[in-house]
Amino acid sequence: AGPVQPKAPGGVETAIRFVEADARRIMLGGMRLDEHLKAMGIVWPFTVARLLGEQDWSVFLAKLSPNGRPPYAPWAMVGLVMAGLLKGVNTLRALEELARSDLGVMWVTGGICPDHSVIGRFLLLHAETLSESFFAGLTGSVLKATGSDAALLGLDGTVIAAAVARLGTLKAEALAAALKEAEAKAAE
């Protein structure tokens, strides 16, 4: 897919062009993805996408350049990471697989399929912004908005603490991968 210049959630204009992502174009047997999810009674992706649309993305956008290869939109990447955390995913490769296979996640992310290394670089670039308080607040909002649908996300009473702990694991894995890559380049 080619680059697209969307407005950030909330209608904020940005000069940054992002990798094209539009879940409304994903079809399953002649049915749009959103219609399929609704027909199956899967509603959490709509709530998560709505809540992501209500966030302020200016801190994320400030770290991106309008030059060079288009990145994945930060709201799509955060949506992937958050959905993964809520589903108990705690490795970058598992997040990559989730983006490729989970229909709800496809709706939340617009259908992006980032490589595990791209996910890791995103986590490192935005490590300060992707704080425990950011994810705890966003996770709390999802739980509150989904109510009984929280069970669909595989959650229990300690979901926020567990999700934040998994975020720490993902960040550590991303840092280890970046260190290994830097060591390999230095050896060359």
C-alpha positions in Angstrom: 0.0 0.0 0.0 1.2 3.5 -0.7 1.5 6.5 1.6 -1.6 8.4 2.7 -1.9 11.7 4.3 -4.8 11.3 6.8 -5.8 13.7 9.5 -4.8 12.5 12.9 -7.7 11.4 15.1 -9.5 14.5 16.2 -9.1 16.1 12.8 -5.5 17.5 13.5 -3.8 18.3 10.2 -0.3 16.8 9.8 2.4 17.1 7.0 3.5 13.6 7.8 2.5 10.9 5.3 1.7 7.5 6.8 1.6 4.0 5.4 -1.9 3.6 4.0 -4.2 1.9 6.5 -8.0 1.7 6.2 -9.8 -1.2 7.9 -13.0 -0.3 5.9 -11.3 -1.7 2.8 -10.7 -5.1 4.4 -13.2 -7.7 3.1 -14.0 -11.2 4.3 -15.9 -13.3 1.8 -17.6 -10.2 0.3 -18.4 -8.6 3.6 -16.6 -5.6 5.0 -14.6 -6.3 8.2 -16.7 -4.0 10.4 -19.9 -5.8 9.2 -18.4 -9.2 9.9 -17.2 -8.1 13.4 -20.7 -6.8 14.3 -22.4 -9.9 12.9 -20.1 -12.0 15.1 -20.9 -9.8 18.2 -17.3 -8.6 18.4 -17.6 -5.0 19.5 -14.4 -4.2 21.5 -12.4 -3.2 18.4 -14.9 -0.3 17.8 -14.6 0.9 21.3 -10.8 0.7 21.3 -10.6 2.5 17.9 -13.0 5.2 19.2 -10.9 5.7 22.4 -7.7 5.9 20.3 -9.4 8.6 18.2 -10.0 10.7 21.3 -6.3 10.7 22.3 -3.9 13.7 21.8 -1.2 12.4 19.3 0.8 15.6 19.1 3.7 14.3 21.3 4.0 11.3 19.0 3.7 13.4 15.8 6.4 15.8 17.0 9.0 12.9 16.9 8.2 12.0 13.3 9.6 13.6 10.2 7.6 14.4 7.1 10.7 13.3 5.0 11.7 9.8 4.1 9.8 6.6 4.1 6.2 7.0 5.5 5.9 5.5 9.0 2.9 3.7 10.4 0.5 6.1 12.1 1.2 6.2 15.9 -2.5 5.6 16.7 -2.3 2.4 14.7 0.9 1.3 16.4 -0.4 2.1 19.9 -3.6 0.3 19.0 -1.6 -2.8 18.1 0.5 -2.7 21.2 -2.5 -2.0 23.5 -4.6 -4.8 21.9 -1.7 -7.1 22.3 -1.2 -6.2 25.9 -4.9 -6.7 26.7 -4.8 -10.1 25.0 -1.7 -11.2 27.0 0.8 -10.8 24.2 4.3 -10.0 25.6 6.7 -10.4 22.7 7.3 -8.4 19.6 7.0 -11.4 17.3 3.7 -12.3 18.9 2.5 -8.7 18.3 3.6 -9.0 14.6 1.5 -12.3 14.4 -1.5 -10.7 16.1 -1.5 -7.8 13.6 -1.6 -10.4 10.8 -4.2 -12.8 12.2 -6.6 -11.1 14.7 -9.6 -9.5 13.0 -10.4 -7.2 15.9 -6.8 -6.0 15.9 -7.0 -5.4 12.1 -10.0 -3.1 12.7 -8.1 -1.2 15.5 -5.0 -0.8 13.4 -6.5 -0.2 10.0 -4.9 -3.5 8.8 -1.2 -2.6 9.2 1.2 -5.5 9.5 4.4 -4.1 10.9 7.5 -6.4 11.3 8.5 -7.1 14.9 11.6 -4.9 14.4 9.4 -1.9 13.4 7.3 -2.4 16.5 10.4 -2.5 18.6 11.8 0.7 17.1 8.4 2.4 17.6 8.4 1.4 21.3 12.0 2.8 21.7 11.3 6.0 19.9 8.2 6.7 22.0 9.4 5.1 25.3 8.9 8.2 27.4 5.4 8.8 26.0 4.4 5.2 26.3 4.6 5.4 30.0 2.9 3.3 32.6 0.5 6.1 33.3 -0.4 6.5 29.6 -1.2 2.8 29.2 -2.9 2.5 32.6 -5.2 5.4 31.7 -5.9 4.1 28.2 -6.5 0.5 29.5 -8.8 1.8 32.2 -10.8 3.7 29.6 -11.1 0.6 27.5 -12.3 -1.5 30.4 -14.8 1.2 31.5 -16.1 1.6 28.0 -16.4 -2.1 27.2 -17.9 -3.1 30.6 -18.7 -6.8 30.4 -17.0 -7.1 27.0 -13.7 -7.0 28.9 -13.9 -10.8 29.1 -13.6 -10.9 25.3 -10.1 -9.4 25.8 -9.1 -12.2 28.1 -8.9 -10.0 31.1 -9.2 -10.5 34.8 -9.2 -8.1 37.8 -5.5 -7.3 37.5 -5.6 -6.4 33.9 -4.1 -2.9 34.2 -1.2 -4.1 36.3 -0.6 -7.0 34.0 -0.8 -4.9 30.8 1.7 -2.4 32.2 4.0 -5.2 33.2 3.8 -6.7 29.6 4.6 -3.2 28.3 7.8 -3.2 30.3 8.6 -6.7 28.8 8.0 -5.4 25.3 10.2 -2.3 25.9 13.0 -4.5 27.3 12.8 -6.8 24.3 12.9 -3.8 21.9 16.0 -2.4 23.7 17.8 -5.8 23.6 17.1 -6.1 19.9 18.4 -2.5 19.3 21.5 -3.3 21.3 22.2 -6.5 19.3 21.7 -4.6 16.0 24.1 -1.8 17.1 26.7 -4.4 18.2 26.4 -6.1 14.8 26.9 -2.8 13.0 29.9 -1.9 15.3 31.5 -5.3 14.5 31.3 -4.6 10.8 
